[in-house]
Amino acid sequence: MNHETKQPLSFTRQLVLLAAVVLLGGLVAGSMLLSKREAGGEAEAAVSKLRLEDIPFNGAQAYEYLKQFCAIGRRPSGSAGMEQQQKLLIAHFQRLGGQVELQRFSVPHPLDGTSVPMANVIVRWNPQSTERILLCTHYDTRPYPTQDPRNPHGTFIGANDGTSGTALLMELGREIPQLHSKFGVDFVFFDAEEFVFSERDRYFVGAEYFARRYQDREHRPYKYRWGVLLDMVGDADLQLYQEVNSMVWRDTRPLVEQIWTTARRLGVREFIPRRKYEVRDDHLPLHDIAGIPTCDLIDFDYPPWHTEGDTPDKCSALSLAKVGWVLAEWLKTAK
């Protein structure tokens, strides 16, 4: 994901409103730049009283998967770490009865032009269904923690950025066979979401490759009704606002409303029904190239983003349980 294009919604408007309040002599409770937990009533309202044992989704197991992947270390595209986690994913989903496919391709290395092998991992459930739902995440880690203030060429393991979505889908795979959805479901793990060494390099390579292959309708006997992208969903301090593109696109807005309505019904307050960030992410090629109505489920209020501090201790089993539960319940009633 490209951090330079992720901007808070209507920030100028917020500043104007703040100035107006000050000029009118109103009481300003705090700065507009407060951290999300310092923001007062809204932040407090966004914290569920749910405990791990209250949620019928095994967030503890998902968190174990997260730690297992992080223990491998760096996992950028084309690396030994990436190959190791591919093998783990394939074995896991085959044990669960999923139909697993590797969508292989290669791209030139941004630094020296050598060919780098890539693979999107696709897991199909109920493969005979011609109307399907796409649940996806990227599973590569950024080559370096480029936003780290002390060591931007250090080690990046992406506990939340990449690994959280991967771990959540691993656990959701245990529940898919028991879910009674009218749709078939595909999990897709995108490679090369951010195989970048400078901001000039291409993002979303795996998602773009997948989207262009999906365009080949002659060899595709199915259609995706919806797509949901999971990105940074394990933050222990979870807040999920509605991503701006996902609400601006008319074909995707009903999907966002279905998911946030499900969260409200379940009492998962961390799904906040308000727009905040416009995010450039894998959902862009899925929507714009493939024509799949895809929303981005992302908590971008995450201070360790692209730093060495994006480690498992910044994530939680409870956050993974909340997001997994909402997705599982939504799948049962998706329209």
N, C-alpha and C positions, 0 to 999 in steps of 0.2 A: 504494500500500500504506500502511496506517495504522501509523505507527511506534509509537504509544502502545499498540497491542495486540500487539506483538511482544515476547514475554518469554522469557528463558532457561528451559528446562525444569528444574523442581524446584530452583530456586536456594536456597530455604529449607533443603531437605534437604542441599544442598552445604555451607551454612554450619554446620548442625548437625554434619555429619561432620567438618568442619574443626575445630570447637571440641572435639569428642571426641578427635581426634588430639592436639591441644595439651594437653588435660587429662591424657591418658595418658602424656604425655612423649615422644611419638613425634617423629621428625624431620620437620619440614615443609619440603619442598623450595622452596616459593615461595608467593606469594599466589594465592588463587583467582581473582584479577582479572588475572592475567597475560595478555598478548596471546597470540594463538593460536600464534605461532611460539616464544613463550617457555615454552609449556606442557610442554616436555620430550618424553618418549618418544612419546606419542600424536601430537604434532604432527610429529615427525620421521618417524613411520611413515606419515603422511598425505602425504608428498612422494614422487611417483614419480621414478624415474631416467630416465623416458622423455624423449627429445629430440624436437624438432619433426620431424626427418627420420625418426624411428621410427614416426610415426603416419600412417596412410593417410587422413587428413582434412586438407584444406588450411586449417589455422589461420591461416597467413600471409595468405591471401586474405580470410578472414573478418575479420581484423584491419584490412585495408585498407578493407573496407566500413564497419567501425566508425569509422575515422578520416574517411571520406568523409561520413558522416552528421554527425559532430561538427563538421566544418568548416562545415556549414550554420549552426550556432549553435543558438539556442533553437528548440524545436519543440513548444511546447504546443498543445493542441487549438485548432483554428480559426485558427491563425497562418499567415503566409506560409511559415515554415519547415516546418510540418507539411504544407502543400500541396506543397512542393517534394519532400519525402521520399516522399510518396504517389506522385508521378509517377515517381520513381526506382524504387520498389518495383514498380509496375505494369509498367514497361518491362522491368525485370530478369526478372521471372517469366514474362512473355509471351515473351521471347526463349528461355527455357528450356523452353517448351511447357506451362506450367501454365495452368489455367483460372482466370482472375482475375475477381473480383467485388468491387464496393464495396458494403458494407452501410451505407447512409446513414441518418442520423438527426440530430436536433438536440436541444440541451438549453439551458435558460436559464443565462446567465452568473451565477455565484455572487455577483458584486458588483453588477451593475446590471440583471439580468433579461433582457437582450437575447438573442436567439436565436443560438446558436453552432453552426455546421454541424460535424458529426462524420462519421467513416466508419471502420468496421472493414474491413480489407483481407483478403479470403479467397482463398486459392490452393488449387485442388483438383488432386490427382494421381490418376490412374486413377478418374475421376469416375463411371464406371459401377458401381463396387463399392458394394454396399449396407452392408457392414460396414467401418467406417472408424476411423482413429486421428486424433486432434486434437493437433497441436503448436502451441503458441500463446505469445505474448508481448505485452506492451504496447509501443507504439512512440511514444507521446507522452512529452514530458519535462515534469516539474513546472514550473509557471510561474516559481517562484523557489527558490533554495537555502535553504529555511527553517531548516535545521539548521546553517547556516554561522555560526560564532561571531563573525565580523567583518562580514559583508555578507549578511544574510539576504534582502535584496531585490536581490541581484546577478544574475549570469548563470549559469544552470544548463543544461548540455548533456547530462548523463546518459550518460556514456560506458559505464558499467557498468549503470546503472539505466535500462533500456529499450533502449539501443542494442546492448548485447552480445547479447541474445536475438534482436534483429532481424538483426544481422550474421551470427549463426550460422545462422539459418534461410535466409538468402540463399545461403550456401555449401552448406548441406545440400540446397537445391533443385537443385544441380548433380548430386547423387548419387542423388536419388530415382528418376529414370527407370531407373537401373541396379540398384536394390535389388529383390530378389525377395521382397517381403512379400505375405502372403495378404490384407492389408488395403489399402483405399484410404487415402490420407493427405491431410489438409487442414492447411494452415498458416493461422493466423488471427492478425492483428496488431490488437490492441485499442486503440481510441482512448479517451481520457478515463479512463485508469486512475487518474490522480491530477490531474485538473483542479481542484485545490483551492487555495484562498487562505487558509483557516483550517481547523482540525480539525472544524468543524461541517459542512463541505461534503461532498458525496457522493464516495465512491471507487467504482472498478470499474464506471463507467457503461457503457462499451462492452461489457464482459464480461456485465453484467446484461442489456443489450439483446440480445446474441447468445443468451444462455441462454433468454430468454423467446421469442425467435423459434424456437429449436430445439424448444420445447414444442409448437409447432403441428404435430403429427404427421400431420395430414391432408395437408399439403403437403410432407412430408419423407419421401422414399422410402429413407432410409438411417438407420443408427444408429451412434453412436460406441461402440466397445468400450472404448477408453481415451483419456484426455487427459493431456498433459504440458505444464505451464506452465513456461516458462523466464524466470527473473528474476534478474538480477545473476549471470551465469555466466562473466564475463570477467575477474574479479579475478586479477591477477598472483599473488596469494597465495591460491590457490584452496583452499577446503575446503567440501565439500558434505555437510552432515549431512542426516539424514532429517527432513523437516518434520513436526511433531507431528500436525496434522490428517490429513495424508496417511497416517500410520501408525495413527491412532485409527479412522478410517473403515474398516470391515471390507471394503468393496468395493474400496478403493483400495490397501490394504496389499499384496496380491499384485503389483500394478503396481510399487510401490516395490521390492519384493524382486527382481522380474525385472531392473530397471534396475541395482540395486546388485550383483546377481550377475553381470551382464554386465561391469560395471566391474572387479569382482574378477578375473574370467577374463582380462581384458585387461591387468591390472596397473596400472590407474588408481586409485591409492590415495587420491586426493583425494575420492573418494566414500566417506565414512566411515559405516559401518553402525551409527549411533547417533543417537538423537533429541537435538535441542538447542533449536530455536526453534519456537514456535507462531506462525504468520504469518497475518495477514489479507491476502489477496491475491486475484487474479482467479480462483483455483481455487474459492473459496467459492461464488459464484453458479453456476459451471459444475457443481459438485457438488450444491449444495442446491436450485437452481432447475431446472436442466436434467436433473439425475440422471445426469450423465456422471462416471464414476469418474476423477477428475483429481488428480494429485499436483503439488506445487510443488517444482521443482528450483531451489533458491536458496542462494546463499552470503551469509548476512546478516552475517557477520563482516567488515564492510567500512567502515573508519573514514571515508572521504570521502562516505558516504551522505548525500544531500540537501545537499551543500555544493558550493561552486565548485570544490573539488578533485576532483570526479568527472570526470576527464579521461582521454584515451586512454593516457597514460603510466602510469596505475594498473592498466591492463589488459594482457593479453598474448596473442599469437598462440598460445602453447603451451597456455594455459588453454582457449581456444576450440577448439583441436584436440582436447584430451582430452575435453571435453564432447561435441563433435560426433561423435567416433569412437564413444563409448559409445552415443549415440542411434542412429547409423546401424547399429551392430551389433545393438542391441536390436530395431530395426525388422525386421531379418531373421528374428528368432526369436520375436517377440511372440506371446503365446498368447491 
